[in-house]
Amino acid sequence: MKNKLITALCLTAFCLAGTNSTFARTKIDPAMVVADAVVVRPLCFVATVIGSVFFVVSLPVAATSKSVRQSADSLVMTPARATFTRPLGDIDVLNDY
């Protein structure tokens, strides 16, 4: 089992070593990573929690107007994407959300 794992890891490393340079990213400033991890991510998480509360409160109105998907996307999913799927230190992407 150990030999298969080492073989798979070596094969993966060998295949990834020849990747095209278009997949390369610019280096992110370490201060941006720290600011994102310490300040921005917790604020995005708080926005996700508060948006979830407002979504639950507004759910009866959204259900009657058939806009549950739009309200869930704007109140819950957008802050959740900014919190959990955004690359660490990439604060400029927040404008897209």
Secondary structure, DSSP 4 states (H G I P E B T S, - for coil): -HHHHHHHHHHHHHHHHT--GGG--PPPPHHHHHHIIIIIHHHHHHHHHHHHHHHHHHHHHHHHTT-HHHHHIIIIIHHHHHHHTSPTT-GGGGGG-
